[in-house]
Amino acid sequence: MSIHDQAIKALTPADYLLIEKEHQLLEKFLNDLKNACACSKSDKLPDCNHCDHEMQTSCQGRLPSFLYYVIDLAANHFEHEEAIMLNRPHVTRDDLYFRVHQQAHAEIMQKLNALVEECFTLENENNSTAEVYMRFYERLVNIFDAHDRSFDDPFIHSTRA
């Protein structure tokens, strides 16, 4: 997931470092999530039956941490991003673009909370842990990529002006 590498460099040095660090954290999180369950990396349908009991238990035990950590990561990033936007000349809380972007952040947080609940439900319904990991990863990538295309890329490009 390449996140606006060139455009982000137009931010102030402090803002650039903060956003770059958060994007690196998100990319590391997604990579760790993708690799957390050996069975979820398979090209075939996930099948946890090939894992021993300890490995299955480890995957199941780590899942709640992944589910809740992404909410913290996103909330902190959105808060910082909105503060950076408000520090730009002529941007206020009443600015239409700011309000729409802020609303998009709120909607993502709702989607993330719903996704966490969905993953817990799937796991409680005896779906394979690998399948839950795969679904969680794919949905997260789709959510964040859509936000980047709609909001973050245009915002960061606007910092060049």
Backbone as JSON, one array per atom type, in Angstrom:
{
  "sequence": "MSIHDQAIKALTPADYLLIEKEHQLLEKFLNDLKNACACSKSDKLPDCNHCDHEMQTSCQGRLPSFLYYVIDLAANHFEHEEAIMLNRPHVTRDDLYFRVHQQAHAEIMQKLNALVEECFTLENENNSTAEVYMRFYERLVNIFDAHDRSFDDPFIHSTRA",
  "N": [[0.86, -1.17, 0.0], [1.12, 1.8, -1.17], [1.53, 5.03, -0.08], [0.91, 8.02, -1.18], [3.67, 9.0, -1.76], [5.28, 11.09, -2.99], [3.71, 13.47, -2.84], [3.31, 13.83, -0.12], [5.64, 14.88, 0.81], [5.46, 17.59, 0.55], [4.43, 18.69, 2.81], [4.89, 20.5, 5.95], [8.05, 20.1, 7.66], [7.7, 18.95, 10.29], [5.02, 18.07, 10.23], [5.2, 16.34, 8.08], [6.94, 14.34, 9.11], [5.35, 13.3, 11.18], [3.02, 12.32, 9.82], [4.24, 10.56, 8.01], [5.41, 8.72, 9.8], [3.09, 7.67, 10.97], [1.86, 6.52, 8.73], [3.75, 4.58, 8.14], [3.49, 3.02, 10.44], [0.87, 2.09, 10.04], [1.22, 0.64, 7.65], [3.02, -1.3, 8.57], [1.4, -2.51, 10.48], [-0.62, -3.59, 8.79], [0.94, -5.36, 7.29], [1.88, -7.06, 9.34], [-0.57, -8.06, 10.17], [-1.4, -9.4, 7.86], [0.45, -11.44, 7.85], [0.05, -12.75, 10.22], [-1.31, -15.1, 10.65], [-0.52, -18.22, 9.63], [-2.04, -19.84, 7.95], [-3.75, -18.06, 6.68], [-2.32, -16.9, 4.69], [-2.27, -18.47, 2.52], [-2.94, -19.36, -0.9], [-5.09, -20.87, -1.37], [-8.34, -21.73, -0.05], [-8.64, -20.8, 3.35], [-7.45, -23.03, 5.82], [-7.39, -24.14, 8.88], [-6.86, -26.6, 9.9], [-4.46, -27.71, 9.33], [-2.68, -26.7, 11.09], [-1.07, -27.03, 14.27], [-2.41, -27.45, 17.62], [-1.34, -25.49, 19.37], [-0.49, -23.49, 17.61], [-2.91, -22.73, 16.41], [-4.23, -21.76, 18.67], [-2.57, -19.62, 19.31], [-2.96, -17.93, 17.07], [-5.7, -17.38, 17.36], [-5.65, -16.11, 19.85], [-4.2, -13.76, 19.35], [-5.78, -12.31, 17.64], [-7.85, -10.51, 18.81], [-6.21, -8.39, 19.7], [-5.21, -7.32, 17.29], [-7.63, -6.5, 16.18], [-8.54, -4.43, 17.89], [-6.35, -2.7, 17.98], [-6.12, -1.48, 15.47], [-8.18, 0.34, 15.51], [-7.32, 2.21, 17.4], [-4.98, 3.1, 16.09], [-6.04, 4.28, 13.74], [-7.77, 6.26, 14.82], [-5.97, 7.98, 16.16], [-4.39, 8.8, 13.98], [-6.27, 10.1, 12.33], [-7.02, 12.21, 14.0], [-4.61, 13.64, 14.13], [-4.26, 14.25, 11.42], [-6.47, 15.91, 10.92], [-5.84, 18.05, 12.59], [-3.56, 19.01, 11.3], [-4.7, 19.81, 8.9], [-6.3, 21.93, 9.85], [-4.36, 23.72, 10.55], [-3.55, 24.82, 8.22], [-3.45, 27.63, 6.02], [-6.4, 29.56, 5.8], [-8.15, 27.46, 6.35], [-10.78, 26.33, 8.21], [-12.88, 25.06, 10.88], [-15.36, 25.31, 9.79], [-15.03, 25.06, 7.12], [-16.01, 23.58, 4.11], [-14.72, 21.4, 2.8], [-13.06, 20.46, 4.86], [-15.0, 19.67, 6.75], [-16.32, 17.63, 5.33], [-14.22, 15.84, 4.98], [-13.63, 15.27, 7.66], [-16.04, 14.07, 8.36], [-15.84, 11.81, 6.77], [-13.77, 10.54, 8.09], [-15.08, 9.94, 10.5], [-17.0, 8.17, 9.54], [-15.35, 6.09, 8.68], [-14.35, 5.26, 11.14], [-16.72, 4.26, 12.23], [-17.14, 2.15, 10.44], [-14.86, 0.62, 11.01], [-15.33, -0.11, 13.69], [-17.68, -1.62, 13.31], [-16.62, -3.61, 11.7], [-14.83, -4.86, 13.45], [-16.66, -5.92, 15.3], [-18.01, -7.64, 13.55], [-15.95, -9.44, 12.93], [-15.49, -10.64, 15.43], [-17.96, -11.88, 15.73], [-17.91, -13.64, 13.54], [-15.81, -15.29, 14.34], [-16.88, -16.37, 16.68], [-18.87, -17.86, 15.58], [-17.67, -20.1, 14.8], [-16.13, -19.95, 12.46], [-13.15, -20.36, 10.53], [-10.15, -19.22, 12.02], [-8.19, -18.25, 10.33], [-9.68, -17.5, 8.11], [-11.1, -15.35, 9.19], [-8.99, -13.58, 9.73], [-8.14, -13.14, 7.07], [-10.41, -11.92, 5.89], [-10.65, -9.63, 7.51], [-8.21, -8.31, 6.96], [-8.44, -7.83, 4.13], [-10.76, -6.2, 4.03], [-9.91, -3.99, 5.56], [-7.78, -2.98, 3.99], [-9.23, -2.21, 1.71], [-10.93, -0.22, 2.81], [-9.08, 1.76, 3.72], [-7.64, 2.31, 1.36], [-9.65, 3.37, -0.29], [-10.26, 5.7, 1.13], [-7.82, 7.05, 0.95], [-7.66, 7.54, -1.83], [-9.9, 9.18, -2.22], [-9.69, 11.33, -0.39], [-7.17, 11.78, 1.1], [-5.02, 11.81, -0.79], [-5.82, 14.0, -2.56], [-5.86, 16.08, -0.59], [-3.19, 16.15, 0.36], [-1.87, 16.73, -2.01], [-2.81, 19.3, -2.32], [-1.31, 20.75, -0.56], [0.85, 21.65, -1.85], [0.32, 24.02, -3.06]],
  "CA": [[0.0, 0.0, 0.0], [1.95, 2.99, -1.28], [0.69, 6.15, 0.35], [1.27, 9.35, -1.66], [5.07, 9.25, -1.4], [5.79, 12.39, -3.44], [2.9, 14.59, -2.38], [3.44, 14.01, 1.32], [6.86, 15.64, 1.07], [5.14, 19.02, 0.5], [4.0, 19.13, 4.14], [5.97, 21.05, 6.77], [8.87, 18.98, 8.15], [7.11, 18.29, 11.46], [3.82, 17.37, 9.77], [5.67, 15.24, 7.23], [7.44, 13.27, 9.97], [4.23, 12.7, 11.89], [2.2, 11.55, 8.88], [5.06, 9.47, 7.5], [5.51, 7.74, 10.87], [1.8, 7.0, 11.11], [1.65, 5.67, 7.56], [4.63, 3.43, 8.33], [2.84, 2.18, 11.45], [-0.27, 1.43, 9.41], [1.73, -0.37, 6.72], [3.56, -2.4, 9.39], [0.24, -3.2, 11.04], [-1.25, -4.39, 7.74], [1.86, -6.45, 6.97], [1.82, -8.0, 10.46], [-1.89, -8.7, 10.12], [-1.39, -10.33, 6.73], [1.33, -12.56, 8.16], [-0.19, -13.22, 11.58], [-1.84, -16.46, 10.64], [0.12, -18.92, 8.51], [-3.05, -20.37, 7.03], [-4.43, -17.0, 5.93], [-1.45, -16.48, 3.59], [-2.4, -19.46, 1.45], [-3.75, -18.99, -2.06], [-6.29, -21.69, -1.28], [-9.21, -21.36, 1.06], [-7.93, -21.02, 4.6], [-7.76, -24.27, 6.51], [-6.59, -24.18, 10.11], [-6.66, -27.99, 10.33], [-3.05, -28.07, 9.13], [-1.91, -26.13, 12.2], [-1.22, -27.74, 15.53], [-3.28, -26.76, 18.58], [-0.67, -24.3, 19.88], [-0.5, -22.46, 16.57], [-4.29, -22.25, 16.3], [-4.51, -20.97, 19.87], [-1.82, -18.37, 19.17], [-3.66, -17.08, 16.09], [-6.95, -16.93, 17.97], [-5.35, -15.2, 20.94], [-3.68, -12.49, 18.84], [-6.79, -11.62, 16.84], [-8.45, -9.32, 19.45], [-5.24, -7.28, 19.71], [-5.23, -6.71, 15.96], [-8.93, -5.86, 15.97], [-8.64, -3.18, 18.64], [-5.22, -1.82, 17.7], [-6.36, -0.67, 14.27], [-9.06, 1.44, 15.89], [-6.44, 3.21, 18.02], [-4.11, 3.66, 15.04], [-6.83, 5.15, 12.86], [-8.26, 7.42, 15.57], [-4.84, 8.89, 16.36], [-3.99, 9.36, 12.69], [-7.29, 11.04, 11.89], [-6.91, 13.39, 14.85], [-3.43, 14.4, 13.68], [-4.52, 14.75, 10.07], [-7.4, 17.03, 11.02], [-5.09, 19.17, 13.18], [-2.7, 19.53, 10.23], [-5.57, 20.54, 7.98], [-6.73, 23.18, 10.47], [-3.21, 24.62, 10.61], [-3.32, 25.38, 6.9], [-4.1, 28.95, 5.87], [-7.78, 29.66, 5.3], [-8.95, 26.28, 6.66], [-11.43, 26.4, 9.53], [-13.82, 23.95, 11.12], [-16.53, 25.54, 8.95], [-14.66, 24.8, 5.73], [-16.77, 22.44, 3.61], [-13.83, 20.27, 2.55], [-12.66, 19.94, 6.17], [-16.14, 18.96, 7.36], [-16.55, 16.4, 4.58], [-13.1, 14.95, 5.31], [-13.84, 14.86, 9.04], [-17.16, 13.13, 8.33], [-15.31, 10.56, 6.21], [-13.04, 9.89, 9.18], [-16.08, 9.39, 11.43], [-17.6, 7.0, 8.88], [-14.36, 5.01, 8.73], [-14.33, 4.74, 12.5], [-17.91, 3.42, 12.36], [-16.87, 0.92, 9.68], [-13.89, -0.18, 11.75], [-16.02, -0.7, 14.85], [-18.57, -2.66, 12.8], [-15.77, -4.7, 11.22], [-14.35, -5.57, 14.64], [-17.79, -6.73, 15.79], [-18.24, -8.7, 12.57], [-14.89, -10.44, 13.08], [-15.76, -11.39, 16.65], [-19.12, -12.73, 15.45], [-17.46, -14.72, 12.67], [-15.0, -16.22, 15.14], [-17.79, -17.06, 17.6], [-19.69, -18.78, 14.79], [-16.78, -21.21, 14.44], [-15.4, -19.8, 11.2], [-11.73, -20.54, 10.79], [-9.44, -18.0, 12.39], [-7.51, -17.78, 9.12], [-10.68, -16.81, 7.29], [-11.39, -14.08, 9.85], [-7.84, -12.73, 9.44], [-8.17, -12.75, 5.64], [-11.5, -10.97, 5.68], [-10.28, -8.4, 8.21], [-7.15, -7.66, 6.18], [-8.98, -7.34, 2.85], [-11.68, -5.09, 4.26], [-9.12, -2.84, 5.99], [-7.09, -2.43, 2.82], [-10.24, -1.54, 0.88], [-11.39, 0.99, 3.51], [-8.03, 2.77, 3.72], [-7.33, 2.7, -0.02], [-10.73, 4.24, -0.76], [-10.09, 7.0, 1.78], [-6.64, 7.7, 0.35], [-8.0, 8.03, -3.18], [-10.92, 10.23, -2.17], [-9.4, 12.48, 0.47], [-5.8, 12.06, 1.49], [-4.21, 12.22, -1.95], [-6.12, 15.41, -2.93], [-5.45, 17.0, 0.47], [-1.74, 16.29, 0.38], [-1.49, 17.47, -3.22], [-3.18, 20.71, -2.14], [-0.31, 21.43, 0.25], [1.87, 22.2, -2.75], [-0.07, 25.39, -3.46]],
  "C": [[0.91, 1.23, 0.0], [1.09, 4.2, -1.01], [1.34, 7.46, -0.06], [2.71, 9.78, -1.34], [5.57, 10.64, -1.8], [5.02, 13.55, -2.83], [3.08, 14.87, -0.89], [4.65, 14.86, 1.68], [6.62, 17.15, 1.03], [4.66, 19.55, 1.85], [5.18, 19.77, 4.88], [6.79, 19.87, 7.31], [8.25, 18.23, 9.33], [5.87, 17.48, 11.06], [4.2, 16.15, 8.93], [6.13, 14.07, 8.1], [6.32, 12.54, 10.69], [3.41, 11.79, 10.96], [2.98, 10.35, 8.35], [5.19, 8.35, 8.54], [4.21, 6.96, 11.02], [1.49, 6.1, 9.92], [2.53, 4.43, 7.64], [4.05, 2.47, 9.37], [1.66, 1.41, 10.85], [0.21, 0.35, 8.45], [2.31, -1.56, 7.47], [2.42, -3.2, 9.99], [-0.39, -4.11, 9.99], [-0.37, -5.57, 7.36], [1.84, -7.51, 8.08], [0.5, -8.75, 10.46], [-1.92, -9.76, 9.01], [-0.6, -11.59, 7.05], [1.08, -13.19, 9.52], [-0.62, -14.67, 11.64], [-1.28, -17.17, 9.41], [-0.9, -19.41, 7.49], [-3.72, -19.29, 6.2], [-3.59, -16.51, 4.76], [-1.56, -17.4, 2.38], [-3.26, -18.93, 0.32], [-5.07, -19.77, -2.07], [-7.19, -21.15, -0.17], [-8.5, -21.67, 2.37], [-8.4, -22.3, 5.29], [-6.84, -24.39, 7.71], [-6.31, -25.61, 10.57], [-5.22, -28.44, 10.15], [-2.17, -27.55, 10.26], [-2.11, -26.98, 13.46], [-2.03, -26.86, 16.5], [-2.66, -25.46, 19.09], [-0.71, -23.16, 18.87], [-1.9, -21.87, 16.4], [-4.63, -21.35, 17.48], [-3.8, -19.62, 19.81], [-2.53, -17.41, 18.21], [-4.96, -16.52, 16.69], [-6.7, -15.9, 19.06], [-4.87, -13.83, 20.49], [-4.74, -11.66, 18.12], [-7.42, -10.41, 17.55], [-7.49, -8.12, 19.5], [-5.21, -6.57, 18.38], [-6.52, -5.92, 15.75], [-9.01, -4.5, 16.67], [-7.51, -2.2, 18.32], [-5.48, -0.94, 16.49], [-7.28, 0.5, 14.57], [-8.24, 2.56, 16.53], [-5.55, 3.89, 16.98], [-4.87, 4.67, 14.2], [-7.29, 6.4, 13.6], [-7.15, 8.44, 15.77], [-4.44, 9.56, 15.05], [-5.0, 10.4, 12.21], [-7.25, 12.33, 12.7], [-5.73, 14.26, 14.4], [-3.66, 15.01, 12.3], [-5.45, 15.97, 10.09], [-6.71, 18.26, 11.62], [-4.19, 19.82, 12.13], [-3.54, 20.33, 9.24], [-5.95, 21.9, 8.55], [-5.59, 24.19, 10.62], [-2.88, 25.25, 9.26], [-4.02, 26.73, 6.8], [-5.5, 28.8, 5.28], [-8.61, 28.41, 5.53], [-9.47, 26.43, 8.08], [-12.34, 25.2, 9.69], [-15.09, 24.09, 10.28], [-16.27, 25.27, 7.48], [-15.35, 23.52, 5.26], [-15.87, 21.22, 3.41], [-13.37, 19.64, 3.88], [-13.79, 19.13, 6.79], [-16.41, 17.63, 6.66], [-15.46, 15.37, 4.91], [-13.25, 14.41, 6.73], [-14.99, 13.84, 9.12], [-16.71, 11.79, 7.77], [-14.52, 9.8, 7.28], [-14.02, 9.24, 10.16], [-16.73, 8.13, 10.84], [-16.63, 5.82, 8.87], [-14.31, 4.41, 10.12], [-15.56, 3.86, 12.76], [-17.71, 2.09, 11.64], [-15.9, 0.02, 10.42], [-14.52, -0.86, 12.96], [-16.95, -1.82, 14.41], [-17.76, -3.87, 12.32], [-15.22, -5.52, 12.39], [-15.46, -6.47, 15.18], [-18.07, -7.9, 14.85], [-17.2, -9.81, 12.72], [-15.09, -11.27, 14.34], [-16.94, -12.34, 16.43], [-18.71, -13.91, 14.58], [-16.67, -15.76, 13.46], [-15.89, -17.03, 16.09], [-18.69, -18.05, 16.88], [-18.86, -19.94, 14.25], [-16.24, -21.14, 13.02], [-13.93, -19.97, 11.52], [-11.1, -19.19, 11.11], [-8.74, -17.41, 11.17], [-8.47, -17.01, 8.23], [-11.02, -15.44, 7.87], [-10.24, -13.1, 9.59], [-7.87, -12.23, 8.0], [-9.23, -11.69, 5.38], [-11.17, -9.61, 6.3], [-9.23, -7.63, 7.41], [-7.7, -7.05, 4.89], [-9.89, -6.15, 3.04], [-10.93, -3.84, 4.71], [-8.41, -2.18, 4.81], [-8.06, -1.66, 1.95], [-10.7, -0.22, 1.51], [-10.34, 2.09, 3.4], [-7.66, 3.22, 2.32], [-8.4, 3.65, -0.57], [-10.6, 5.63, -0.14], [-8.91, 7.75, 1.18], [-6.99, 8.31, -1.0], [-8.95, 9.22, -3.13], [-10.49, 11.49, -1.44], [-7.92, 12.77, 0.67], [-4.93, 12.49, 0.33], [-4.53, 13.66, -2.38], [-5.69, 16.41, -1.87], [-3.94, 17.23, 0.43], [-1.25, 17.02, -0.87], [-1.79, 18.96, -3.07], [-2.14, 21.46, -1.31], [0.8, 22.02, -0.6], [1.57, 23.64, -3.12], [0.37, 26.42, -2.45]]
}
